[in-house]
Amino acid sequence: MAEGSVSDLLMAIAHDDTEAVRTLLDANRDVLWAADGLNPMTAACLFGHFVMAQILSSYGADRSFLKPAPDDTAEHVAVNAGHID
């Protein structure tokens, strides 16, 4: 897989493809930071992919967001999307 883009990373997250996510992040950690729109950590939390959120965090993804409460942290996004486990 090539360096990839934020779109490639979001697609891998949506499909819960941890191998593809690790490959993309090993090639290009800049994809962790979306200029605008949905960022990878938010996507992982919205989809309820807890392991994916842990992987993103281990690569340096920020768990806090520049959004007002109740969606200001990764945990809040997951809970508000109905993923409380």
Sequence and secondary structure as in RCSB ss.txt:
>XXXX:A:sequence
MAEGSVSDLLMAIAHDDTEAVRTLLDANRDVLWAADGLNPMTAACLFGHFVMAQILSSYGADRSFLKPAPDDTAE
HVAVNAGHID
>XXXX:A:secstr
  S  HHHHHHHHHTT HHHHHHHHHH GGGGS SSS  HHHHHHHHT HHHHHHHHHTT  SB SS TTSSBHH
HHHHHTT   
